[in-house]
């Protein structure tokens, strides 16, 4: 099993402020304000991680606070053996007056991108195959459920209000380039004297050999997306609403006339709702989402992507953005549904270093499952034992857990969540440190 050791998990962060406080209300923030979070860790196979992220907020003269005028996000973190996150994102309703403008440029090279097959429980997960303590004849590789995935993405969305400003039209585009290959074992082993990875085939290699992943898709490709839909938004606060709802429904597709190697059309629907239990301090929130294919064929390398509006990154079901505690990308299919239930408590509010803070605690249950299956030849089950289970019905992949939030000025949210999967087929646990509430 891959061993990952967190050298530094900083829940207290460096905060530098160029803000001023008004004389009439010491709680109101003005001008520029930013918070930063470092990323330092070590992974046996990926190497040392270093870098960090910074989130800038401009509150103007403070009349819109806690809403911001401009939001700029920069993240640079990398592992010494190649995996990295390089991301610059911007969000504002004031750059184009009256129009919500969101843009995101990212390069995301991942030397060990999780891959467990298709269609949820139809693909069997064998933990011993990636456990280097399981013994000869059982253990395959810590990289068995991985492949190399280097993605370059440029995304821009516009939300244009109708007469009723709670309703918005959503239009946008997303340009994505995927460079896919098997794991570079030589790079992973470079500099090691022990605990070397064996040079064996991964699940990705097997799927290519068996034709489950077509030859024309195995190396990745270009996906130009166009998006159009509607948004209904009555939230009282974006980072952590106490009441209201946020619903979006849109079509998005990759037309071949823009250069897509495989054309397709999908539909996404996501509904989120928030209820106050105790004014200011305790709320209940839930999210339900669906994404499915209406026409065409989405290539395998795109199927891990969940499209959203605003500055939200989501991958196939499993991991810190969808099912916390379930292995990342555990459920990859042509169509799926998922949901999250979350109780959010803000027990402590205080002032520190001239900023407004609160501490938040949350408890959650997450779940999701495949609905539309990717076509896989069922005769493979008879030839390749232990890889497929076509007889079992797909069901909910469930997890539960709790989390901590440290929030500055209502917008900069340091998040730590710990989740556990109910079923060993979905993995064991997950610890996630980053920014923002899940939804």
SULPE-V125488 format. One record per residue. SS is DSSP state (h for helix, s for strand, l for the rest). OMEGA is omega in whole degrees, -180 to 180 (* if undefined). Layout:
# SULPE-V125488
ss	omega
SS	OMEGA
SS	OMEGA
This chain:
# SULPE-V125488
ss	omega
l	178
l	179
l	180
s	-176
s	179
s	180
s	-179
s	175
l	-170
l	177
l	167
l	-168
l	175
s	180
s	177
s	-172
s	171
s	-174
l	173
l	178
s	179
l	180
l	-175
l	-178
l	-175
l	-177
l	-176
l	179
s	177
l	176
l	-178
s	179
s	176
s	175
s	-177
s	179
s	180
s	175
l	-180
s	179
s	176
s	177
s	-176
l	-174
l	-176
l	179
s	179
s	173
s	178
s	-179
s	-180
s	-180
s	178
s	-179
s	180
s	175
s	175
s	-178
l	179
l	-180
l	176
l	-177
l	179
l	-175
l	12
l	173
l	-179
l	176
l	-179
s	180
s	-180
s	-175
s	179
s	177
s	173
s	175
s	-178
s	171
s	-176
l	180
l	166
l	179
l	-175
s	169
s	172
s	-172
s	175
s	-177
s	-178
s	-179
s	-180
s	170
s	-171
s	175
s	171
s	-172
l	177
l	-177
s	176
s	-177
s	180
s	179
s	-172
s	175
s	-176
s	169
s	-171
s	176
s	-178
s	-178
s	-177
s	-178
s	-174
s	179
l	-177
l	-177
l	-174
l	167
l	173
h	-174
h	173
h	176
s	-177
l	174
l	179
l	-176
h	-178
h	-179
h	178
h	-179
l	-175
l	173
l	-175
l	177
l	179
l	-179
l	178
l	-180
l	175
l	-179
l	172
l	179
l	-175
l	-179
l	-179
s	163
s	-179
s	-177
s	179
s	-175
s	172
s	-173
s	170
s	-173
s	175
s	178
s	174
s	174
s	-172
s	-176
s	170
l	-180
l	171
l	-170
l	174
l	178
s	-179
s	170
s	-178
s	174
s	179
s	177
s	-176
s	179
s	-177
s	176
s	-179
s	174
s	-170
s	177
s	173
l	-179
l	178
l	-176
h	179
h	178
h	180
h	-177
h	-177
l	178
l	180
l	172
l	-178
l	180
l	-178
l	175
l	176
l	-180
l	-179
l	179
l	174
l	176
h	176
h	179
h	180
h	-179
h	176
h	180
h	-177
h	180
l	176
l	169
l	-178
l	180
l	-177
l	-180
l	-169
l	-178
l	-177
s	-178
s	-175
s	180
s	174
s	-176
s	167
s	-173
s	176
s	179
s	-178
s	178
s	173
s	-170
s	177
l	-179
l	177
l	179
l	-175
l	-174
l	-180
l	-177
l	173
l	177
l	178
s	179
s	179
s	-176
s	176
s	177
s	-178
s	171
s	173
s	-177
s	180
s	-180
l	-180
h	-178
h	175
h	176
l	178
l	179
l	178
l	-177
l	178
s	176
s	179
s	178
s	178
s	174
s	178
s	178
s	178
s	-179
s	-170
s	-177
s	176
s	174
s	172
s	-176
l	178
l	-164
l	-175
s	-179
s	173
s	-179
s	174
s	177
s	171
s	-178
s	177
s	171
s	-177
s	-178
s	179
s	-177
s	176
s	-177
l	176
l	-180
l	-174
l	-176
l	177
l	-170
l	177
l	-174
s	171
l	-177
l	177
l	171
l	180
l	-173
l	-178
l	175
l	176
l	176
s	180
l	-172
s	-176
l	179
l	-167
l	-177
l	-177
l	-178
l	-175
l	-176
l	174
l	-178
l	-179
l	179
l	-180
l	-179
s	177
l	-177
l	180
l	179
s	-176
s	176
s	179
s	179
s	-180
s	173
s	-173
s	173
s	-174
s	-177
s	177
s	-173
s	-173
s	173
s	-178
s	175
s	-180
s	-178
l	174
l	-179
s	177
s	-178
s	160
s	175
s	179
s	173
s	180
s	174
s	-172
s	168
s	180
s	177
s	178
s	179
s	177
s	175
s	176
s	-175
l	167
l	-176
l	177
l	-179
l	-176
l	177
l	179
h	-178
h	-179
h	-176
h	-174
l	-175
l	175
l	-178
l	-172
s	173
l	-177
l	-178
l	-179
l	177
l	175
l	180
l	-178
l	170
s	-170
s	175
s	179
s	179
s	-178
s	-177
s	179
s	175
s	169
s	-168
s	178
s	175
l	174
l	-171
l	-179
s	-170
s	171
s	-173
s	172
s	180
s	174
s	-178
s	178
s	176
s	177
l	-173
l	178
h	176
h	-179
h	-177
l	-177
l	-175
s	175
s	174
s	-172
s	177
s	-178
s	-177
s	165
l	169
l	-176
l	-180
l	*
